[in-house]
Amino acid sequence: MTTTLKTYPKYKNTTTGWFPRIPFDWKINRGKFYFRNRKIINKTMKCDNVLSLTMNGVVHRSELGEGGLLPTSYDTFQIFEKNNLVFKLIDLENFKTSRVGIVPEKGIMSSAYIRLENKDNNNDPRYFYWLYYNLYLQGIYNFLGMGVRSTLNYWDLLEQPILIPPIETQKKIADFLDEKTKVIDELIAKKEKMIEFLREKRIVLISNATTKGLDSKIKTKKSNIEWLEAIPTGWETRKLKYISKIDTSGIFGDEMIGDVEAKLVTTGQLSMSGEWYLELMDTRFFKRDEYNKFKNIYGDIVVVKSSGSSSNIVSGKAGFVSEVEAGTVFGNFLLRIRATDIINSKFLYYFLVSHLTRQRIELMCSSTTYPNLKVWEYISALILLPPKDYQKKIVAFLDAETNKIKETITLIKSQIDQLKEYRSSLIYSAVTGKIKV
């Protein structure tokens, strides 16, 4: 007689929507049976080690550099212990404002954050960090916050079902993800540094071409421009306001009423490298005469007047209106420059994004509480004027070289996106038991 041995399947089905199938030796339970929320306020300054919850995890406040609002006292902050979980689940519609972290050492953070501490020392808090972080990546918190609320509290978290592997498996998953994500993060960081290098290379190319020309052996003469000792012989200088038509007003338009519907350009739809984000522009309505006055045409240059942050000065960032952006309207916090026949509009754009112009802007903004352009000073600055045919040569050279850089940056960004997607997939697969570690 042959005996048939009973074997158990590798996975089992569940009734939980987030985790429909799990490994056979795992279980599902609510977070409240494993964690508790306890807020310990830092009265009388028991702790002075200030931490911050960032998109890259929990870091020392000093690592963030200058900028941002700092409290006059930290005695309203709450104390976190090592391996506590910390959540910022406010304004869930904005993915970048919510985040999840695990605390590396004792410290203090905002009392607005949710603090969860482990009830059971026989569980590995690192695994639960990766599990909750995966829910963040999957957008689960945003789903839970849909409707009237856009904020989750600690009770929302503790009521959610979570996966509980055996403790040995928890440690293996945590070790695996700590190691693998570190390698991926380091690779992403290298690629991001490469993008910064290429952006700096772009600015150097532009600066050299618009102030020195394309021939290193060209004869020069003494310059009357600050920070520029010499300029090529045959080049002139003119004030910006005398070689262009400048409109400093702008318009905001209306949401519902108007004769013409068009995209509105505001400060957030231009990058420091001159890229346009058309998909981020709101559609507004304008009266016909308003639209005709404030619409952008091919060759226009729009410049940001207002920065709003002393630690990140974006005043002076500029965009060149190509055929794609023609027909958009410039907003109140921008000014528009329309070149006359004296200067090639693309050459003027390149000069306005060069190091020379950025130096002027930074000096201009350093003496004010709000780092906005001093418009009169900006439009009164001297602009270099090579011969008109030479301007075209410079533009052709810079268009070709900067397009190569742009294509390379686009490729690297795509590689970064793929790495981030792989990282998210790896985390999901590990914490849900889809892969064995």
Buried (B, 14 or more C-beta within 10 A) or exposed (E): EEEEEEEEEEBEEBEBEBBEBBBEEBEBEEBBEBBBBEEBEBEEEEBEBBBBBEEEBBBEBEEEEEEEEEEEEBEEBBBBBEBBBBBBBBEBEEBEEBBBBBBBEEBBBBEEBBBBBBEEEEBBBBBBBBBBBBBBBBEBBBEBBEEEEBBBEBEBBBEBBBBBBEEEBBBBBBBBBEEBBEEBBEBBEEBEEBBEEBBEBBBEBBBBBBBBBBEEEEEEEEBEBEEBEEBBEEBEBBEBBEBBEBBBEBBBBEEEEBEBEBBBBBBEBBEBBBEBEEEEBEEBBBBEEBBEEBBBEEBBBBBBBBBBEBEEBBBBBBBBBEEEBEBBBBBBBBBBBBBEEBBBBBBBBBBBBBBBBBBBBEEBBEEEEEBBBBBEEBBEBBBBBBEEEBBBBBBEBBEEBBEEBBEBBEEBEEBBEEBBEEBBEBBBBBBBBBEEB
